[in-house]
């Protein structure tokens, strides 16, 4: 499937909601008691994780890691893969500057939003969009987006077009 890349300018608005700092007492089982959170797993090895995309085909989660300032071109971002059946099993798909699967190295500055089309993982990264083979981590394409300042998220339209937001 051929993907078409489109960039959208987006005005980002932050909404704040007041949340309660109160935690339920795990011993409280009376009527009207707040439910108690239960930890089901923990994934280590992340450094400023920004976005998660589930892939049903591979039954894994792709996690983009900024690994620093989200607007700084520092070349130290990475994309981790977490198995859906064991959140403690993590491997690297792409580490900035390191070649994957015999291919060329990809520079990831601050990878953020991701989308999947077939075997291609599309990744927004400040002023570039990376097309990466989701199975091998090999670079398919690096697309500079002139005039962009903070590419943030990626979505796929019903026609297969890839849309990227520029929050900046």
HELIX and SHEET records of a PDB file:
SHEET    1   A 3 UNK A   5  UNK A   9  0                                        
SHEET    2   A 3 UNK A 162  UNK A 166  1                                        
SHEET    3   A 3 UNK A 151  UNK A 156 -1                                        
SHEET    1   B 4 UNK A  49  UNK A  55  0                                        
SHEET    2   B 4 UNK A  60  UNK A  65 -1                                        
SHEET    3   B 4 UNK A  78  UNK A  83 -1                                        
SHEET    4   B 4 UNK A  90  UNK A  95 -1                                        
SHEET    1   C 4 UNK A 114  UNK A 117  0                                        
SHEET    2   C 4 UNK A 120  UNK A 125 -1                                        
SHEET    3   C 4 UNK A 128  UNK A 133 -1                                        
SHEET    4   C 4 UNK A 139  UNK A 144 -1                                        
END                                                                             
